[in-house]
Amino acid sequence: MSICLGVAQAGHSITADKAAFAAAMQRGGHVAFIVLLVVFLGAFLANIRAFAARRTA
């Protein structure tokens, strides 16, 4: 998540333009949340598949 925030903040300075920095921070937070959701869903589906395969064996 910190990578998503850092990439979004790159090129924006809090001292130069606080509004642009805040918008970049918000965009980074949204992207980080989506990445986290995709990782969570992948792990959840992998666990379901692993337990289903174990049950039939």
Backbone bond lengths (Angstrom), bond angles and torsions (degrees), N, CA, C in turn:
res aa  C-N    CA-C-N  psi(-1)  N-CA   C-N-CA  omega(-1)  CA-C   N-CA-C  phi
1 M - - - 1.444 - - 1.520 110.22 -
2 S 1.316 116.14 -36.72 1.463 118.08 -179.77 1.524 111.09 -67.24
3 I 1.327 118.14 -29.18 1.460 120.33 176.94 1.529 109.92 -65.68
4 C 1.325 116.76 -43.16 1.475 120.26 178.72 1.524 110.66 -61.51
5 L 1.313 117.12 -42.63 1.468 120.56 178.80 1.525 110.88 -66.15
6 G 1.323 116.73 -42.50 1.459 120.54 -179.14 1.519 112.60 -64.64
7 V 1.328 116.15 -42.00 1.465 119.56 178.77 1.526 110.47 -65.48
8 A 1.315 117.22 -40.55 1.465 120.46 179.51 1.531 111.75 -65.87
9 Q 1.317 116.87 -33.18 1.469 121.03 -178.32 1.518 113.12 -81.18
10 A 1.313 117.92 -15.60 1.463 121.32 -176.13 1.526 110.06 -57.74
11 G 1.294 115.46 128.56 1.461 120.97 178.96 1.514 114.39 89.50
12 H 1.317 117.57 -4.30 1.465 121.48 178.72 1.520 109.02 -112.15
13 S 1.294 116.22 130.40 1.455 121.51 179.55 1.520 109.98 -109.42
14 I 1.322 116.02 131.56 1.470 119.63 -179.77 1.524 110.93 -67.75
15 T 1.325 116.96 -27.90 1.470 118.89 -179.39 1.517 111.71 -79.43
16 A 1.340 118.06 -29.31 1.465 120.99 -177.39 1.531 111.46 -80.34
17 D 1.326 117.12 -49.32 1.465 120.26 -175.59 1.526 108.67 -147.33
18 K 1.323 115.52 98.99 1.466 120.33 -176.36 1.522 112.27 -66.46
19 A 1.334 116.96 -34.31 1.468 119.90 -179.14 1.528 110.80 -67.56
20 A 1.323 117.25 -42.54 1.470 120.50 178.93 1.522 110.53 -66.58
21 F 1.321 116.48 -38.19 1.462 120.65 178.26 1.532 110.29 -64.85
22 A 1.325 116.87 -42.18 1.466 120.66 179.32 1.523 110.76 -65.70
23 A 1.322 117.61 -39.72 1.464 120.87 178.23 1.525 111.04 -65.58
24 A 1.331 116.27 -39.67 1.459 120.26 177.49 1.524 110.84 -65.51
25 M 1.306 116.34 -39.22 1.465 121.04 178.38 1.525 110.30 -63.72
26 Q 1.317 116.53 -40.41 1.463 120.90 179.42 1.533 110.49 -66.94
27 R 1.328 116.93 -43.69 1.469 120.57 177.48 1.523 110.47 -60.33
28 G 1.319 116.60 -43.54 1.464 120.78 178.96 1.518 111.76 -62.81
29 G 1.317 116.90 -38.02 1.459 120.64 177.54 1.517 112.14 -65.24
30 H 1.321 116.58 -39.42 1.466 120.35 178.15 1.524 110.67 -65.58
31 V 1.316 116.83 -44.75 1.461 120.83 179.15 1.524 110.37 -63.78
32 A 1.318 117.05 -42.34 1.460 120.86 179.45 1.524 110.80 -62.46
33 F 1.303 117.48 -39.65 1.459 120.99 178.99 1.528 110.70 -64.81
34 I 1.318 117.29 -41.35 1.464 120.88 178.99 1.528 110.58 -65.61
35 V 1.327 117.15 -42.75 1.465 120.77 177.62 1.524 110.01 -61.25
36 L 1.309 117.02 -44.76 1.458 120.94 179.55 1.523 111.23 -62.93
37 L 1.303 117.69 -39.22 1.456 122.05 178.41 1.528 111.14 -64.43
38 V 1.326 117.70 -42.53 1.466 121.51 178.55 1.525 110.56 -64.01
39 V 1.319 117.61 -43.32 1.467 121.11 178.32 1.529 110.52 -63.18
40 F 1.310 116.96 -43.01 1.460 121.08 179.12 1.524 110.95 -62.26
41 L 1.319 117.55 -45.66 1.464 120.49 179.90 1.523 111.64 -64.20
42 G 1.313 117.27 -39.44 1.465 120.78 176.68 1.520 111.97 -62.07
43 A 1.311 116.87 -44.08 1.464 120.92 178.93 1.521 110.73 -66.39
44 F 1.312 117.08 -40.01 1.461 121.45 179.53 1.526 110.85 -63.38
45 L 1.327 116.59 -46.60 1.461 120.02 179.20 1.524 112.07 -65.84
46 A 1.322 117.45 -36.35 1.462 120.92 176.88 1.524 110.74 -64.07
47 N 1.311 117.75 -39.74 1.466 120.89 178.05 1.518 111.42 -67.25
48 I 1.305 117.49 -40.94 1.464 120.26 177.93 1.523 110.27 -61.75
49 R 1.319 116.02 -44.13 1.471 119.42 179.86 1.523 111.11 -65.44
50 A 1.306 117.73 -40.81 1.467 120.77 -179.76 1.526 110.83 -64.75
51 F 1.304 118.44 -42.66 1.454 120.29 -179.89 1.522 112.13 -71.86
52 A 1.343 117.73 -33.08 1.465 120.89 177.27 1.514 110.42 -68.07
53 A 1.334 117.58 -40.32 1.461 121.30 178.98 1.522 110.65 -66.87
54 R 1.312 117.06 -37.17 1.459 121.73 -179.33 1.519 110.75 -69.24
55 R 1.314 116.24 -35.20 1.461 121.21 -177.65 1.533 111.62 -69.23
56 T 1.339 117.35 -36.67 1.453 120.94 -178.92 1.526 112.45 -80.79
57 A 1.302 118.24 -17.64 1.478 121.10 -177.91 1.497 112.90 -79.88
